[in-house]
Amino acid sequence: MTTRWTMTIDCTDPALVARFWCTALGYVEADPPEGWDTWESWLVEQGVPEEEWNDGANVSDPEGRLPSISFLKVPEPRTTKNRLHLDLQVSGGRAQPQELRDSRIRQEVERLVAAGATVNGEVEQNGSLDHFWMADPEGNDFCVV
């Protein structure tokens, strides 16, 4: 038996980080619980004070195949290197011509920088681009491969 799971990312601004990851992954804001038309109506009915409405966010694969991601507000900023990170696999893999891989990776890096990411480093292997090490708007690591 497999277990259904969601990845949770700690952050200080869940809405900001969720929007970035929607852009990066092609995800969408998760639907509100069944029986509610909007998250706002659900929050109101649950008695959640308005100042807590950005304490969490959820995004999901619009096709419903891939795991969802939740974002949880925490008071402290990230202070050390992630032990777990996402690799955004855009190059087509090492079987592709290096020029094509480079182009795909660099285009995705450019798109994500425009969406609020930063480049931490460009990583080469055997003298050729392998991947970019990047950070989301709050500094959470990920790679574009």
LOKOL-867251 format. One record per atom (N, C-alpha, C, O): x, y, z. Coordinates in steps of 0.1 Angstrom, whole numbers. Example, Ala and Ser with C-alpha at 12.3 -4.5 7.8 and 13.67 -1.06 7.14 Angstrom:
2
REC/px/py/pz
REC/132/-57/78;
REC/123/-45/78;
REC/132/-33/78;
REC/142/-33/85;
REC/128/-22/71;
REC/137/-11/71;
REC/129/0/79;
REC/134/11/80;
***
This chain:
145
REC/px/py/pz
REC/8/-12/0;
REC/0/0/0;
REC/9/12/0;
REC/18/13/8;
REC/6/22/-8;
REC/13/35/-8;
REC/5/45/0;
REC/-6/43/3;
REC/13/55/5;
REC/7/65/13;
REC/6/78/6;
REC/16/82/-1;
REC/-5/84/6;
REC/-7/97/0;
REC/1/107/8;
REC/1/107/20;
REC/8/116/1;
REC/16/126/8;
REC/16/140/1;
REC/12/141/-10;
REC/19/150/9;
REC/20/164/5;
REC/34/169/10;
REC/37/166/22;
REC/41/176/2;
REC/53/183/7;
REC/49/196/13;
REC/41/203/7;
REC/55/199/24;
REC/52/212/31;
REC/65/220/31;
REC/75/215/35;
REC/64/233/27;
REC/75/242/27;
REC/73/252/38;
REC/63/260/37;
REC/81/254/48;
REC/81/264/58;
REC/85/277/51;
REC/94/278/43;
REC/78/288/54;
REC/81/301/49;
REC/75/312/57;
REC/67/309/66;
REC/78/325/55;
REC/73/336/62;
REC/61/342/55;
REC/53/349/61;
REC/60/340/42;
REC/49/346/34;
REC/43/335/24;
REC/47/334/13;
REC/34/326/30;
REC/29/315/22;
REC/23/319/8;
REC/25/312/-2;
REC/16/330/8;
REC/10/334/-5;
REC/20/337/-16;
REC/19/333/-27;
REC/31/345/-12;
REC/42/348/-21;
REC/49/335/-26;
REC/51/334/-38;
REC/52/327/-17;
REC/60/315/-21;
REC/51/305/-29;
REC/56/299/-39;
REC/38/304/-26;
REC/29/296/-33;
REC/27/301/-48;
REC/27/293/-57;
REC/26/314/-49;
REC/25/320/-63;
REC/38/317/-71;
REC/36/313/-83;
REC/49/318/-65;
REC/62/315/-72;
REC/61/300/-77;
REC/64/297/-89;
REC/58/291/-68;
REC/58/277/-71;
REC/47/273/-81;
REC/49/264/-89;
REC/36/280/-81;
REC/26/278/-92;
REC/32/282/-105;
REC/31/274/-115;
REC/40/293/-106;
REC/46/297/-118;
REC/57/287/-122;
REC/58/282/-134;
REC/65/282/-113;
REC/76/273/-116;
REC/72/260/-120;
REC/78/254/-129;
REC/61/255/-114;
REC/57/241/-117;
REC/44/240/-126;
REC/41/229/-130;
REC/38/251/-129;
REC/25/250/-136;
REC/14/245/-128;
REC/4/240/-133;
REC/15/247/-115;
REC/5/243/-105;
REC/-5/254/-104;
REC/-3/265/-110;
REC/-16/251/-97;
REC/-27/261/-94;
REC/-30/261/-79;
REC/-27/252/-72;
REC/-36/272/-75;
REC/-40/272/-61;
REC/-50/261/-59;
REC/-59/258/-67;
REC/-48/253/-48;
REC/-57/242/-45;
REC/-71/246/-43;
REC/-74/257/-38;
REC/-81/238/-48;
REC/-95/241/-46;
REC/-98/241/-31;
REC/-92/234/-23;
REC/-108/250/-27;
REC/-112/249/-13;
REC/-119/236/-10;
REC/-122/228/-19;
REC/-120/233/3;
REC/-126/220/7;
REC/-140/219/1;
REC/-147/229/-2;
REC/-144/207/-1;
REC/-157/204/-7;
REC/-168/210/1;
REC/-168/210/13;
REC/-177/217/-6;
REC/-188/224/1;
REC/-187/239/2;
REC/-196/246/6;
REC/-175/244/-2;
REC/-172/258/-1;
REC/-168/263/-15;
REC/-160/256/-22;
REC/-172/274/-19;
REC/-169/280/-32;
REC/-155/287/-32;
REC/-148/287/-43;
REC/-151/292/-21;
REC/-138/299/-20;
REC/-131/296/-7;
REC/-138/292/3;
REC/-118/298/-7;
REC/-111/296/6;
REC/-115/307/16;
REC/-116/304/28;
REC/-119/319/11;
REC/-123/329/20;
REC/-136/325/28;
REC/-137/327/40;
REC/-145/319/20;
REC/-158/315/27;
REC/-155/304/37;
REC/-161/303/48;
REC/-146/295/34;
REC/-142/284/43;
REC/-135/290/56;
REC/-139/286/67;
REC/-126/299/54;
REC/-119/305/65;
REC/-129/312/74;
REC/-128/311/87;
REC/-138/320/68;
REC/-148/327/76;
REC/-157/317/84;
REC/-159/319/96;
REC/-162/307/77;
REC/-170/297/84;
REC/-163/289/95;
REC/-169/285/105;
REC/-150/288/94;
REC/-142/281/104;
REC/-138/290/115;
REC/-132/285/125;
REC/-141/303/114;
REC/-138/312/125;
REC/-123/316/125;
REC/-119/321/136;
REC/-116/315/114;
REC/-102/319/114;
REC/-101/334/113;
REC/-107/340/104;
REC/-94/340/122;
REC/-93/355/122;
REC/-86/359/109;
REC/-77/353/104;
REC/-90/370/103;
REC/-85/375/90;
REC/-70/377/90;
REC/-63/374/80;
REC/-64/381/102;
REC/-49/382/102;
REC/-42/369/101;
REC/-30/369/99;
REC/-49/358/102;
REC/-43/345/100;
REC/-45/338/87;
REC/-41/327/84;
REC/-52/345/78;
REC/-55/339/65;
REC/-43/336/56;
REC/-44/328/47;
REC/-32/343/58;
REC/-20/339/51;
REC/-10/331/59;
REC/2/331/57;
REC/-16/323/68;
REC/-7/314/76;
REC/-4/301/68;
REC/4/293/73;
REC/-11/299/57;
REC/-9/287/49;
REC/-14/289/35;
REC/-23/297/33;
REC/-9/281/26;
REC/-14/281/13;
REC/-12/267/7;
REC/-3/259/12;
REC/-20/263/-3;
REC/-18/250/-9;
REC/-19/251/-24;
REC/-28/259/-29;
REC/-11/244/-31;
REC/-11/244/-45;
REC/-11/229/-50;
REC/-7/220/-43;
REC/-17/228/-62;
REC/-18/214/-67;
REC/-16/213/-82;
REC/-17/223/-89;
REC/-13/201/-87;
REC/-12/198/-101;
REC/-26/199/-107;
REC/-35/193/-102;
REC/-28/208/-117;
REC/-41/209/-123;
REC/-47/197/-129;
REC/-59/195/-130;
REC/-38/187/-132;
REC/-43/174/-137;
REC/-45/164/-126;
REC/-50/153/-129;
REC/-42/167/-114;
REC/-44/159/-102;
REC/-35/146/-102;
REC/-38/137/-94;
REC/-24/146/-109;
REC/-16/134/-109;
REC/-4/135/-99;
REC/0/125/-93;
REC/1/147/-98;
REC/13/149/-90;
REC/10/154/-76;
REC/-1/159/-73;
REC/19/152/-66;
REC/16/156/-52;
REC/13/171/-51;
REC/19/179/-58;
REC/5/174/-41;
REC/3/188/-38;
REC/14/193/-29;
REC/22/186/-24;
REC/15/206/-28;
REC/25/213/-20;
REC/18/223/-10;
REC/9/230/-15;
REC/21/222/2;
REC/15/232/11;
REC/26/241/16;
REC/38/237/17;
REC/23/253/20;
REC/32/263/25;
REC/27/268/39;
REC/15/272/40;
REC/36/267/49;
REC/32/269/62;
REC/40/281/68;
REC/52/281/67;
REC/33/291/73;
REC/39/302/79;
REC/47/299/92;
REC/41/293/101;
REC/59/302/92;
REC/67/300/105;
REC/74/314/108;
REC/76/322/99;
REC/77/316/121;
REC/82/329/124;
REC/97/332/120;
REC/101/343/119;
REC/104/321/119;
REC/119/322/116;
REC/122/321/101;
REC/115/313/94;
REC/132/329/96;
REC/136/327/82;
REC/145/314/81;
REC/149/309/91;
REC/147/310/69;
REC/155/299/67;
REC/170/302/71;
REC/174/313/68;
REC/176/293/78;
REC/190/297/83;
REC/201/287/78;
REC/213/291/79;
REC/197/275/73;
REC/207/266/68;
REC/203/260/55;
REC/192/262/50;
REC/212/253/49;
REC/210/247/36;
REC/198/237/37;
REC/197/229/47;
REC/190/236/27;
REC/179/226/26;
REC/185/212/26;
REC/196/210/20;
REC/179/203/32;
REC/183/189/31;
REC/175/182/21;
REC/178/171/16;
REC/164/188/16;
REC/155/183/6;
REC/152/194/-3;
REC/150/205/1;
REC/153/192/-16;
REC/150/202/-26;
REC/144/196/-39;
REC/146/184/-41;
REC/138/205/-47;
REC/132/200/-59;
REC/142/202/-70;
REC/150/212/-70;
REC/143/193/-80;
REC/150/195/-92;
REC/140/196/-103;
REC/132/187/-106;
REC/140/208/-110;
REC/131/210/-121;
REC/138/205/-133;
REC/147/211/-138;
REC/133/194/-139;
REC/139/187/-150;
REC/134/192/-163;
REC/123/187/-168;
REC/141/201/-169;
REC/136/208/-181;
REC/145/205/-193;
REC/141/208/-205;
REC/157/199/-191;
REC/167/198/-202;
REC/164/186/-212;
REC/168/186/-223;
REC/156/177/-207;
REC/154/165/-215;
REC/164/154/-212;
REC/163/143/-218;
REC/173/156/-203;
REC/183/146/-199;
REC/196/146/-206;
REC/197/153/-217;
REC/205/139/-201;
REC/219/139/-207;
REC/220/132/-220;
REC/230/134/-227;
REC/210/125/-225;
REC/210/119/-238;
REC/207/130/-249;
REC/210/128/-261;
REC/203/142/-245;
REC/200/153/-254;
REC/214/160/-258;
REC/223/160/-250;
REC/214/166/-270;
REC/226/173/-273;
REC/229/184/-263;
REC/219/191/-258;
REC/241/187/-259;
REC/244/196/-249;
REC/239/210/-252;
REC/234/217/-243;
REC/240/214/-265;
REC/235/228/-268;
REC/220/229/-266;
REC/216/240/-261;
REC/212/219/-268;
REC/198/219/-266;
REC/195/219/-251;
REC/187/227/-246;
REC/203/211/-243;
REC/201/211/-228;
REC/204/225/-223;
REC/197/230/-215;
REC/216/231/-227;
REC/219/244/-222;
REC/208/254/-225;
REC/204/262/-216;
REC/203/254/-237;
REC/192/263/-241;
REC/180/262/-232;
REC/174/272/-227;
REC/176/250/-230;
REC/164/247/-222;
REC/166/251/-208;
REC/157/258/-202;
REC/177/248/-202;
REC/180/252/-188;
REC/181/267/-187;
REC/174/272/-178;
REC/188/273/-196;
REC/190/288/-195;
REC/176/295/-197;
REC/174/305/-190;
REC/168/291/-206;
REC/155/297/-207;
REC/146/296/-195;
REC/139/305/-191;
REC/147/284/-189;
REC/139/282/-176;
REC/144/290/-165;
REC/137/296/-157;
REC/157/291/-164;
REC/163/300/-153;
REC/159/314/-155;
REC/155/321/-146;
REC/159/319/-168;
REC/155/333/-171;
REC/140/335/-167;
REC/137/345/-161;
REC/132/325/-170;
REC/118/327/-166;
REC/116/327/-151;
REC/108/335/-146;
REC/123/319/-144;
REC/121/318/-130;
REC/127/330/-122;
REC/122/334/-112;
REC/138/335/-128;
REC/144/348/-122;
REC/133/359/-124;
REC/132/367/-114;
REC/127/360/-135;
REC/116/370/-137;
REC/105/368/-127;
REC/98/377/-124;
REC/103/356/-123;
REC/92/353/-113;
REC/96/355/-99;
REC/88/353/-90;
REC/109/358/-96;
REC/113/361/-83;
REC/124/352/-77;
REC/128/354/-66;
REC/129/342/-85;
REC/140/334/-80;
REC/153/341/-82;
REC/155/351/-89;
REC/163/335/-75;
REC/177/340/-76;
REC/186/328/-80;
REC/183/317/-76;
REC/197/332/-87;
REC/206/321/-90;
REC/217/321/-80;
REC/223/331/-77;
REC/219/309/-74;
REC/230/307/-64;
REC/243/303/-71;
REC/254/306/-66;
REC/242/296/-82;
REC/253/291/-89;
REC/250/283/-102;
REC/239/278/-103;
REC/260/283/-110;
REC/259/275/-123;
REC/269/263/-121;
REC/280/265/-118;
REC/264/251/-122;
REC/272/239/-120;
REC/275/232/-133;
REC/266/228/-141;
REC/288/230/-134;
REC/293/222/-146;
REC/297/208/-143;
REC/300/205/-131;
REC/296/200/-153;
REC/301/186/-152;
REC/309/183/-164;
REC/303/184/-175;
REC/321/179/-163;
REC/330/176/-174;
REC/330/188/-184;
REC/331/186/-196;
REC/331/200/-178;
REC/333/212/-187;
REC/320/217/-193;
REC/321/227/-201;
REC/308/211/-191;
REC/296/216/-197;
REC/286/219/-186;
REC/286/213/-175;
REC/276/227/-189;
REC/265/231/-180;
REC/258/218/-176;
REC/254/210/-185;
REC/256/216/-163;
REC/248/205/-158;
REC/235/210/-152;
REC/224/205/-156;
REC/236/220/-144;
REC/224/226/-138;
REC/227/239/-131;
REC/238/243/-129;
REC/216/246/-128;
REC/217/258/-120;
REC/212/255/-106;
REC/201/249/-105;
REC/218/260/-96;
REC/214/260/-82;
REC/207/273/-80;
REC/213/284/-82;
REC/194/273/-75;
REC/187/285/-74;
REC/179/285/-61;
REC/180/276/-53;
REC/173/297/-58;
REC/165/299/-46;
REC/152/305/-49;
REC/151/314/-58;
REC/141/301/-43;
REC/128/307/-45;
REC/128/321/-38;
REC/138/325/-32;
REC/117/329/-38;
REC/117/342/-32;
REC/121/343/-17;
REC/125/354/-12;
REC/120/332/-10;
REC/124/332/4;
REC/137/324/7;
REC/141/322/18;
REC/144/321/-4;
REC/157/314/-2;
REC/157/299/-2;
REC/168/293/1;
REC/146/293/-4;
REC/145/278/-4;
REC/152/273/-17;
REC/149/277/-28;
REC/162/264/-15;
REC/169/259/-27;
REC/161/250/-36;
REC/152/243/-32;
REC/165/251/-49;
REC/160/241/-59;
REC/170/242/-70;
REC/178/251/-71;
REC/169/232/-79;
REC/178/232/-91;
REC/170/231/-104;
REC/159/226/-104;
REC/176/237/-114;
REC/171/236/-127;
REC/180/227/-135;
REC/192/231/-137;
REC/176/215/-139;
REC/184/205/-145;
REC/180/203/-160;
REC/186/195/-167;
***
